[in-house]
Amino acid sequence: MRVEGDFKPVLVDVYSRRGRTPLQVAAGGGWEEVSRLLVQRGGANVNLPLAITDEELAALTAAEADGLQCAGSGALLEACRRGHQNLGLFLISEGASDHGNKALLSALAGEHWSLVQELLSRLSFPDPDHRLNKKAQPDSALLKSGGSVAPS
C-alpha cells in the first residue's frame, strides 16, 4: 500500500493529562532532535500554550486564578525555564511567540543570555529618528538637527 500526500499517522498537537503536548515535553527535556522532528516533519504547532490541569488550578489562589492567562508558546517557555538555549533559538526561528514575556523572564532568571538577547531583539525595532522617545536623544543631536533642548 502506498500513501501519498501529507499523511500524518500520529497527532502531535494533543495534550496529555498533565497539560503538555509532545513538543512541550521534548522542549522541557532538552530533546532538540525530537523537537525538530515534531516541528519540521510532524507539523507540531510551536505556539500552543501550556494547559492548566484541574490539580494546578485547584492549587491557585483566587487572585492567581484571575490573572491566569494561557497564551504564547509553551514549548518556548519550557525550553527557557530549563536553559535549553539551542532549542529555544530553534523554536524562535520557527515562529514561537512569547506573549507576556514569560519566556524572557524565565531566560533572565536562569541567566541564559543568548535566549535573552534573541527575545529582546524581537521586542525592539529601529528608531533612528527617535520618534518614540525624544528624551532619549542626546542634547547635542537635537542642536545639530535644529531642535530645541527646551521641553515642549
Backbone hydrogen bonds in HBPLUS format (Angstrom, degrees):
<---DONOR---> <-ACCEPTOR-->    atom                        ^
c    i                          cat <-CA-CA->   ^        H-A-AA   ^      H-
h    n   atom  resd res      DA  || num        DHA   H-A  angle D-A-AA Bond
n    s   type  num  typ     dist DA aas  dist angle  dist       angle   num
A0016-SER N   A0020-ARG O   2.85 MM   4  5.40 152.3  1.93 134.6 141.8     1
A0019-GLY N   A0016-SER O   3.02 MM   3  5.25 161.5  2.05 112.2 114.2     2
A0051-ALA N   A0019-GLY O   3.07 MM  32  4.42 160.9  2.11 146.5 142.4     3
A0025-VAL N   A0021-THR O   3.04 MM   4  6.34 156.7  2.10 156.1 162.5     4
A0026-ALA N   A0022-PRO O   2.92 MM   4  6.12 162.4  1.95 149.4 154.5     5
A0027-ALA N   A0023-LEU O   2.83 MM   4  5.99 158.8  1.88 150.1 156.0     6
A0028-GLY N   A0024-GLN O   2.98 MM   4  6.06 158.3  2.03 141.7 147.6     7
A0029-GLY N   A0025-VAL O   2.95 MM   4  6.12 142.8  2.09 143.4 153.8     8
A0031-TRP N   A0026-ALA O   2.93 MM   5  5.09 152.9  2.00 156.3 154.4     9
A0030-GLY N   A0027-ALA O   3.20 MM   3  5.09 151.8  2.28  96.8 105.3    10
A0032-GLU N   A0030-GLY O   3.01 MM   2  5.69 123.4  2.34 109.2  93.2    11
A0035-SER N   A0031-TRP O   2.96 MM   4  6.16 159.1  2.00 152.0 158.7    12
A0036-ARG N   A0032-GLU O   2.87 MM   4  6.10 160.4  1.91 153.8 158.8    13
A0037-LEU N   A0033-GLU O   3.00 MM   4  6.25 159.7  2.04 146.6 152.0    14
A0038-LEU N   A0034-VAL O   2.91 MM   4  6.15 161.7  1.94 152.4 157.4    15
A0039-VAL N   A0035-SER O   3.00 MM   4  6.22 156.2  2.05 150.6 156.4    16
A0040-GLN N   A0036-ARG O   2.73 MM   4  5.72 161.6  1.77 157.3 161.1    17
A0041-ARG N   A0037-LEU O   2.90 MM   4  5.13 147.9  2.01 128.3 138.4    18
A0042-GLY N   A0037-LEU O   2.95 MM   5  6.34 148.3  2.05 153.4 160.4    19
A0044-ALA N   A0038-LEU O   2.81 MM   6  5.43 166.6  1.83 141.0 141.0    20
A0043-GLY N   A0039-VAL O   3.23 MM   4  4.84 132.2  2.47 108.7 116.0    21
A0074-GLY N   A0048-LEU O   2.89 MM  26  5.97 165.3  1.91 138.6 140.9    22
A0057-LEU N   A0053-THR O   2.93 MM   4  6.18 159.8  1.97 153.9 159.9    23
A0058-ALA N   A0054-ASP O   2.92 MM   4  6.09 153.8  1.99 145.9 152.8    24
A0059-ALA N   A0055-GLU O   3.18 MM   4  6.37 136.2  2.38 137.9 148.4    25
A0059-ALA N   A0056-GLU O   3.24 MM   3  5.22 131.1  2.50  93.3 106.0    26
A0060-LEU N   A0057-LEU O   3.21 MM   3  5.41 157.4  2.26 105.5 112.3    27
A0065-ALA N   A0061-THR O   2.94 MM   4  6.15 157.7  1.99 152.3 158.7    28
A0066-ASP N   A0062-ALA O   2.99 MM   4  6.19 148.0  2.09 144.2 152.3    29
A0067-GLY N   A0063-ALA O   3.26 MM   4  6.50 149.8  2.36 142.2 148.9    30
A0068-LEU N   A0065-ALA O   3.28 MM   3  5.04 160.4  2.32  98.8 103.9    31
A0073-SER N   A0097-SER O   2.95 MM  24  5.50 168.9  1.96 151.7 150.5    32
A0077-LEU N   A0073-SER O   3.08 MM   4  6.30 160.2  2.12 144.3 149.9    33
A0078-GLU N   A0074-GLY O   2.92 MM   4  6.12 158.9  1.97 146.8 152.3    34
A0079-ALA N   A0075-ALA O   2.97 MM   4  6.20 160.7  2.01 149.0 154.1    35
A0080-CYS N   A0076-LEU O   2.92 MM   4  6.10 159.6  1.96 151.8 157.3    36
A0081-ARG N   A0077-LEU O   2.88 MM   4  6.02 157.2  1.94 151.1 157.3    37
A0082-ARG N   A0078-GLU O   3.26 MM   4  6.39 151.4  2.35 143.8 149.8    38
A0084-HIS N   A0079-ALA O   2.92 MM   5  5.03 155.7  1.98 152.2 151.9    39
A0083-GLY N   A0080-CYS O   3.34 MM   3  5.03 157.6  2.39  95.4 101.9    40
A0085-GLN N   A0083-GLY O   3.01 MM   2  5.50 124.5  2.33 107.1  91.2    41
A0088-GLY N   A0084-HIS O   2.85 MM   4  6.09 156.1  1.91 153.7 161.6    42
A0089-LEU N   A0085-GLN O   2.89 MM   4  6.13 161.1  1.92 156.0 160.6    43
A0090-PHE N   A0086-ASN O   2.94 MM   4  6.15 150.1  2.03 141.8 150.2    44
A0091-LEU N   A0087-LEU O   2.95 MM   4  6.24 162.1  1.98 152.3 156.2    45
A0092-ILE N   A0088-GLY O   2.97 MM   4  6.23 156.0  2.03 148.5 155.1    46
A0093-SER N   A0089-LEU O   2.96 MM   4  6.17 157.1  2.02 144.2 150.6    47
A0094-GLU N   A0090-PHE O   3.00 MM   4  6.30 130.5  2.26 141.6 155.5    48
A0094-GLU N   A0091-LEU O   3.12 MM   3  4.99 131.6  2.37  91.4 104.8    49
A0096-ALA N   A0091-LEU O   2.92 MM   5  5.39 160.8  1.96 145.4 143.6    50
A0095-GLY N   A0092-ILE O   2.96 MM   3  5.15 161.5  1.99 110.5 114.4    51
A0101-ASN N   A0098-ASP O   3.21 MM   3  5.27 158.7  2.25 122.9 121.6    52
A0105-LEU N   A0101-ASN O   2.98 MM   4  6.19 159.5  2.02 147.0 152.0    53
A0106-SER N   A0102-LYS O   3.01 MM   4  6.25 152.5  2.09 144.4 152.0    54
A0107-ALA N   A0103-ALA O   2.87 MM   4  6.11 157.6  1.92 150.4 156.5    55
A0108-LEU N   A0104-LEU O   2.87 MM   4  6.10 155.3  1.93 150.2 157.3    56
A0109-ALA N   A0105-LEU O   2.94 MM   4  6.10 162.7  1.97 145.2 150.0    57
A0110-GLY N   A0106-SER O   3.07 MM   4  6.25 147.9  2.18 143.0 151.1    58
A0112-HIS N   A0107-ALA O   2.93 MM   5  5.09 172.6  1.94 151.3 153.1    59
A0111-GLU N   A0108-LEU O   3.02 MM   3  4.91 155.1  2.08 101.4 109.4    60
A0115-LEU N   A0112-HIS O   3.15 MM   3  5.70 124.9  2.47 111.8 124.3    61
A0116-VAL N   A0112-HIS O   3.04 MM   4  6.30 158.1  2.09 147.9 154.8    62
A0117-GLN N   A0113-TRP O   2.86 MM   4  5.97 166.8  1.87 150.8 153.9    63
A0118-GLU N   A0114-SER O   3.10 MM   4  6.23 162.4  2.13 140.3 144.9    64
A0119-LEU N   A0115-LEU O   2.86 MM   4  6.01 167.3  1.88 156.1 159.8    65
A0120-LEU N   A0116-VAL O   2.85 MM   4  5.97 159.9  1.89 153.3 159.1    66
A0121-SER N   A0117-GLN O   2.93 MM   4  6.09 152.2  2.01 145.1 152.9    67
A0122-ARG N   A0119-LEU O   3.24 MM   3  5.28 135.3  2.45  94.8 106.5    68
A0123-LEU N   A0120-LEU O   2.89 MM   3  5.09 146.0  2.01 104.1 115.0    69
A0130-HIS N   A0127-ASP O   2.97 MM   3  5.34 165.2  1.99 119.4 122.8    70
A0136-ALA N   A0133-ASN O   3.11 MM   3  5.57 148.0  2.21 109.6 118.1    71
A0137-GLN N   A0134-LYS O   3.16 MM   3  5.37 151.2  2.25 102.6 111.1    72
A0141-ALA N   A0138-PRO O   3.05 MM   3  5.42 127.4  2.34 106.4 119.2    73
A0142-LEU N   A0138-PRO O   3.25 MM   4  6.69 149.2  2.35 147.5 156.3    74
A0142-LEU N   A0139-ASP O   3.08 MM   3  5.09 118.7  2.47  95.7 110.9    75
A0143-LEU N   A0139-ASP O   3.01 MM   4  6.32 160.0  2.05 156.3 161.1    76
A0144-LYS N   A0140-SER O   3.08 MM   4  6.26 158.1  2.13 145.0 150.5    77
A0145-SER N   A0141-ALA O   3.15 MM   4  6.29 144.8  2.28 138.7 147.3    78
A0147-GLY N   A0142-LEU O   2.73 MM   5  4.80 140.6  1.88 163.0 152.6    79
A0146-GLY N   A0143-LEU O   3.13 MM   3  5.12 159.4  2.17 102.7 108.6    80
